[in-house]
Amino acid sequence: MAESLSIREARAHLADVVTKAEAGEITVITRKGERVGAVVPIEILDAIEEAADELAAREAEQHRADPTVSMAELLADLFASPPGAAGSAA
């Protein structure tokens, strides 16, 4: 189980917290008793980022054949008057 420290405790013992992370331990940081963050070994962060990249790549691949629009079409749609609008505000 991960050790929990308040922000104040973590600040006072930051070098120890980092040393523990290097040794593979996770330290949970709390504020007013609520978990708000964690200091984790860099391998865990790397694994999370790699998994997120893989997920994004899979989602992009699923939409590879979807129809696309040009930037001009996108801008025209964004700045077009909403349906039912009564003229311009000029």
C-alpha positions as a Markdown table, in Angstrom:
| # | Residue | x | y | z |
|---|---|---|---|---|
| 1 | Met | 0.0 | 0.0 | 0.0 |
| 2 | Ala | 1.3 | 3.5 | -0.9 |
| 3 | Glu | 2.3 | 5.8 | 1.9 |
| 4 | Ser | 0.2 | 9.0 | 2.2 |
| 5 | Leu | 1.7 | 12.4 | 3.2 |
| 6 | Ser | 0.1 | 15.8 | 3.5 |
| 7 | Ile | 1.5 | 18.5 | 1.2 |
| 8 | Arg | 3.3 | 20.0 | 4.2 |
| 9 | Glu | 4.9 | 16.6 | 5.0 |
| 10 | Ala | 5.8 | 16.0 | 1.4 |
| 11 | Arg | 7.4 | 19.4 | 1.1 |
| 12 | Ala | 9.4 | 18.8 | 4.3 |
| 13 | His | 10.6 | 15.4 | 3.1 |
| 14 | Leu | 10.8 | 15.9 | -0.6 |
| 15 | Ala | 14.2 | 14.3 | -1.0 |
| 16 | Asp | 13.0 | 11.2 | 0.8 |
| 17 | Val | 9.9 | 11.0 | -1.3 |
| 18 | Val | 11.9 | 11.2 | -4.5 |
| 19 | Thr | 14.4 | 8.6 | -3.2 |
| 20 | Lys | 11.4 | 6.3 | -2.5 |
| 21 | Ala | 10.1 | 6.9 | -6.0 |
| 22 | Glu | 13.5 | 5.9 | -7.4 |
| 23 | Ala | 13.2 | 2.7 | -5.4 |
| 24 | Gly | 9.8 | 1.9 | -7.0 |
| 25 | Glu | 7.5 | 3.2 | -4.2 |
| 26 | Ile | 4.5 | 5.4 | -4.7 |
| 27 | Thr | 3.7 | 8.3 | -2.3 |
| 28 | Val | 0.2 | 9.7 | -2.3 |
| 29 | Ile | -0.1 | 13.4 | -1.5 |
| 30 | Thr | -3.1 | 14.6 | 0.4 |
| 31 | Arg | -4.7 | 18.0 | 1.1 |
| 32 | Lys | -7.2 | 18.3 | 4.0 |
| 33 | Gly | -7.2 | 14.4 | 4.0 |
| 34 | Glu | -8.2 | 14.1 | 0.4 |
| 35 | Arg | -5.9 | 12.4 | -2.1 |
| 36 | Val | -4.8 | 15.0 | -4.7 |
| 37 | Gly | -1.7 | 13.6 | -6.3 |
| 38 | Ala | 1.1 | 11.1 | -6.2 |
| 39 | Val | 4.8 | 10.9 | -6.7 |
| 40 | Val | 5.4 | 7.7 | -8.7 |
| 41 | Pro | 8.4 | 6.0 | -10.2 |
| 42 | Ile | 9.2 | 7.4 | -13.6 |
| 43 | Glu | 8.6 | 3.9 | -15.2 |
| 44 | Ile | 4.9 | 4.2 | -14.1 |
| 45 | Leu | 4.5 | 7.6 | -15.7 |
| 46 | Asp | 6.2 | 6.4 | -18.9 |
| 47 | Ala | 3.8 | 3.4 | -19.0 |
| 48 | Ile | 0.8 | 5.6 | -18.5 |
| 49 | Glu | 1.9 | 8.0 | -21.3 |
| 50 | Glu | 2.7 | 5.1 | -23.6 |
| 51 | Ala | -0.8 | 3.6 | -23.0 |
| 52 | Ala | -2.4 | 6.9 | -23.7 |
| 53 | Asp | -0.5 | 7.3 | -26.9 |
| 54 | Glu | -1.5 | 3.8 | -28.0 |
| 55 | Leu | -5.2 | 4.5 | -27.2 |
| 56 | Ala | -5.1 | 7.8 | -29.2 |
| 57 | Ala | -3.4 | 5.9 | -32.1 |
| 58 | Arg | -6.1 | 3.2 | -32.1 |
| 59 | Glu | -8.9 | 5.8 | -32.0 |
| 60 | Ala | -7.3 | 7.7 | -34.9 |
| 61 | Glu | -7.0 | 4.5 | -36.9 |
| 62 | Gln | -10.7 | 3.8 | -36.4 |
| 63 | His | -11.5 | 7.1 | -38.0 |
| 64 | Arg | -9.0 | 7.1 | -40.8 |
| 65 | Ala | -11.7 | 6.5 | -43.5 |
| 66 | Asp | -14.1 | 9.1 | -42.1 |
| 67 | Pro | -14.9 | 12.0 | -44.5 |
| 68 | Thr | -12.9 | 15.2 | -44.0 |
| 69 | Val | -13.6 | 18.8 | -44.5 |
| 70 | Ser | -11.2 | 21.5 | -45.6 |
| 71 | Met | -10.2 | 24.3 | -43.2 |
| 72 | Ala | -12.2 | 26.8 | -45.4 |
| 73 | Glu | -15.3 | 24.7 | -44.9 |
| 74 | Leu | -14.7 | 24.3 | -41.2 |
| 75 | Leu | -14.3 | 28.1 | -40.8 |
| 76 | Ala | -17.3 | 28.8 | -42.9 |
| 77 | Asp | -19.4 | 26.5 | -40.7 |
| 78 | Leu | -18.1 | 28.0 | -37.5 |
| 79 | Phe | -18.7 | 31.6 | -38.5 |
| 80 | Ala | -22.0 | 31.1 | -40.4 |
| 81 | Ser | -25.1 | 32.6 | -38.9 |
| 82 | Pro | -27.1 | 30.1 | -36.9 |
| 83 | Pro | -30.3 | 28.8 | -38.6 |
| 84 | Gly | -33.1 | 31.2 | -38.0 |
| 85 | Ala | -30.9 | 34.2 | -37.2 |
| 86 | Ala | -32.3 | 37.6 | -38.2 |
| 87 | Gly | -29.5 | 39.2 | -40.3 |
| 88 | Ser | -26.2 | 40.4 | -39.1 |
| 89 | Ala | -25.4 | 42.7 | -36.2 |
| 90 | Ala | -23.5 | 45.2 | -38.3 |
